[in-house]
């Protein structure tokens, strides 16, 4: 991410974020940063809407909201996803995630679906961005077939189980 423009969905619209990547999620005893800056110049107050725990599929531990972060805990890790405030977590198709493994290591990725990449490239073809939609690039990208935090959590679990996790996600400084 390193300050490169990112595309994220907000209120059903794709917005460019032209700032550094979001700070890694706070631990439970830290306060989250107060605002996200969207490419449209608008600020979004984080944690404004009431949020409740959402039960996920039988194969994934339920997640819960912690300010702007949607946290999922598994036997192997805790993942903090940063979806838009009003986004259905099972429709998320482009999201930053920070993963804390049991060994204390911290990792990050931008997880995006193939369908979202196609949508972005079509939009950029019309706008002229990214050589008129001829390429897509994100430094810490993980492309998944299916949307939803349940699916994304299952992919992360599978990557840990098959040993590919550390080759795909970016390691952050340990806390």
C-alpha positions in Angstrom: 0.0 0.0 0.0 2.8 2.4 0.8 0.9 5.6 0.0 -0.3 4.4 -3.4 -3.8 5.3 -4.2 -6.2 2.5 -3.3 -9.7 1.9 -4.3 -12.2 1.1 -1.7 -16.0 0.8 -1.7 -18.0 3.3 0.4 -21.8 3.6 0.3 -21.9 1.5 -2.9 -19.5 3.8 -4.6 -15.9 3.1 -5.4 -13.7 5.8 -3.8 -10.0 6.3 -4.2 -8.1 6.7 -1.0 -5.0 8.8 -1.6 -3.3 8.5 1.8 -1.1 6.1 3.5 -2.6 2.8 4.3 -4.8 2.6 7.4 -2.9 2.3 10.7 -2.9 -1.3 11.9 -5.8 -2.0 14.2 -5.4 -1.1 17.8 -5.2 -3.8 20.4 -8.4 -4.0 22.4 -7.2 -1.6 25.0 -6.1 1.1 22.5 -8.5 3.7 20.9 -8.8 3.5 17.1 -7.8 6.5 14.9 -10.8 8.9 14.6 -11.3 9.3 10.9 -10.9 7.8 7.4 -10.2 10.2 4.6 -11.9 9.3 1.3 -10.8 10.4 -2.1 -13.9 12.6 -2.4 -12.5 14.8 0.4 -15.2 13.6 2.8 -14.3 12.3 6.3 -16.1 9.4 7.8 -16.5 9.3 11.6 -15.4 5.8 12.6 -17.5 3.8 15.1 -20.5 6.1 14.7 -23.1 3.5 13.9 -24.3 0.9 16.4 -22.8 -2.5 15.6 -23.6 -5.9 16.8 -21.9 -9.3 16.6 -22.7 -11.1 13.4 -22.7 -14.8 13.4 -20.8 -16.3 10.6 -21.0 -19.7 8.9 -20.6 -22.8 11.0 -17.0 -23.2 9.8 -15.8 -19.8 11.0 -15.7 -18.3 14.5 -18.2 -15.4 14.8 -16.8 -11.9 14.3 -17.6 -8.8 16.2 -17.3 -5.1 15.7 -14.6 -3.2 17.6 -15.1 0.5 16.5 -14.4 0.5 12.7 -12.7 -2.9 12.8 -14.5 -6.2 12.3 -12.6 -8.8 14.3 -12.6 -12.5 13.7 -10.8 -14.9 16.1 -9.8 -18.4 15.1 -7.7 -21.0 16.8 -4.7 -19.8 14.7 -5.1 -16.0 14.5 -7.1 -12.9 15.1 -7.9 -10.9 11.9 -9.1 -7.3 12.0 -10.9 -6.3 8.8 -11.7 -2.7 7.9 -14.9 -2.7 5.9 -17.0 0.4 5.2 -19.3 1.4 8.1 -22.5 0.4 6.4 -21.2 -2.6 4.4 -22.6 -6.1 4.9 -19.6 -8.1 6.0 -20.7 -11.0 3.8 -20.6 -8.8 0.7 -17.2 -7.3 1.3 -15.2 -7.5 -1.9 -12.3 -5.2 -1.2 -10.9 -4.8 2.3 -7.7 -4.3 4.3 -7.0 -6.9 6.9 -4.4 -7.1 9.7 -3.7 -10.6 11.1 -2.1 -11.3 14.5 -0.8 -14.9 14.6 -0.5 -16.8 17.9 3.3 -16.5 17.7 3.0 -12.7 18.1 3.8 -11.9 14.4 1.6 -9.3 12.6 0.7 -9.4 8.9 -1.4 -7.4 6.5 -3.0 -7.7 3.1 -5.6 -6.0 0.9 -8.0 -8.7 -0.1 -10.0 -8.1 -3.2 -12.3 -10.3 -5.4 -11.8 -11.0 -9.1 -15.2 -9.4 -9.7 -14.1 -6.2 -7.9 -10.9 -6.0 -9.9 -12.9 -6.3 -13.2 -15.3 -3.6 -12.1 -12.4 -1.3 -11.2 -10.6 -2.0 -14.5 -13.8 -1.2 -16.5 -14.3 2.0 -14.6 -10.7 3.0 -15.2 -11.0 2.2 -18.9 -13.6 4.9 -19.0 -11.8 7.4 -16.7 -8.3 6.8 -18.2 -6.8 5.7 -14.8 -4.2 2.9 -14.8 -3.5 3.2 -18.5 -7.2 3.2 -19.2 -7.8 0.1 -17.1 -5.1 -2.0 -18.7 -3.6 -3.0 -15.4 -4.3 -3.5 -11.7 -1.7 -3.3 -9.0 -1.6 -3.4 -5.3 1.6 -4.2 -3.3 0.0 -6.4 -0.7 -2.9 -7.8 -2.7 -4.5 -11.1 -2.2 -7.1 -11.9 -4.9 -10.0 -14.2 -3.9 -12.8 -15.7 -5.9 -15.7 -15.1 -3.5 -16.7 -12.0 -1.5 -17.4 -12.0 2.2 -15.4 -11.9 5.4 -16.3 -15.6 6.1 -14.7 -16.6 2.8 -11.7 -14.4 3.3 -11.2 -15.8 6.8 -11.4 -19.3 5.4 -8.8 -18.4 2.7 -6.4 -17.0 5.5 -6.9 -20.2 7.5 -6.2 -22.3 4.4 -3.0 -20.3 3.6 -1.8 -21.0 7.1 -2.6 -24.7 6.9 -0.8 -25.1 3.5 2.2 -23.0 4.5 1.7 -20.2 1.9 0.6 -17.5 4.4 4.0 -16.0 5.0 4.7 -15.8 1.2 1.5 -14.0 0.5 0.8 -11.6 3.3 3.2 -8.8 4.3 4.9 -9.0 7.7 4.6 -6.0 9.9 6.6 -5.1 13.0 5.6 -7.2 15.9 3.9 -5.5 18.9 
